[in-house]
Amino acid sequence: MKTTLSLISLFLIIFSGFAQDRVKPGAIYEQGQAVFAPMVGYKGVVPDGWFGTLPQEEEVFLMIPTANVTGYMFINANHMNLSELQKEWRNDFSLTDEIVISIKGEPEIEGNRMSAEMDVTGSGEPFTGYATAIDGGHGWTISLILLSPVDQYDLFMKSYDQLVASSTIEEPSIGSIYGDFNWPEFLKNKYLMSYLSSTQYKEQNEVWLCGDGTFKSKIKTKGMLKVDKSAYKGRKKGTWMAEGIGEQGKLHLYFTKNDDAVLDMEIKDDKIFINGGRFFALENTDCK
């Protein structure tokens, strides 16, 4: 029975992150660059003649050839073992409304690896594919997939073999994609700004944080600070301190002429939230 799923829901992966050495959404990875996903313990290298990216708000690392030819390779992480993944591979999967992939016969399993040839139907030109899954032994199985035009298959398989050979899986080093996110360091010399605008309503709240521990603010609405009075509205200044490692933290604002305020900070999908409201975090270039 065919199970129609998008490519995103076909393979569950968490590759996004903020740390310098982790895969970053939207960044371009050239041939020879490392692909590192510490949450699932995966390390690999983009093969020669290809470049890759993790599209914004997507969950599949995608690679395409640098030459003007069509072809695709994917890196995916599955929170299951080989036996469980083998059952998934027996289904047909819809990549788009027209393109469907399915394995040929039964997958071959040798040690901690499983591989299978794939049929591709519904594409504009004849395509074929190949998939390899590696069970890392720590709860995650990494799938490496090649989709290639039939006339480029032998050439692209050399690049695919290079990707597979470079791939290693180790014990995950963090329990969350933001498990080591450092709020005190991140907030140094940051300009925090929320902005909402419509024909009848406009809101802009701003906070400038400096590395020397001082801040200034310009608050137009009281909602940012979750207070029942407007004492924090307008232009204010004082000192600040942040705490927290991980997805959530706190920002303490010590106003010169007002009561202190504690703001709940959160990072989610590479977006910053203050007391539940979306804020943009930019570099503060006005600090001395």
Protein Blocks (a to p, Z undefined) as FASTA:
>chain_A
ZZdddfklmpgcdfbdfbfkbccehiacdehiacddfknopacdddehiacdddehiabd
cdddfbfcddddddddddddfklmmmmmmpccdfblmlccddehjaddehjaccddddde
hiabdcddddddddehnopacdddddddfklmmmmmmmmmmmmmmpccdddfbfbfklmc
cfklmmgopacddddddfkbccdddddddfkopacdddfbfklnopabfklgcjdddddd
dededjbdcdddddfkbccdddddddeehiaceehiacdddddfkbZZ
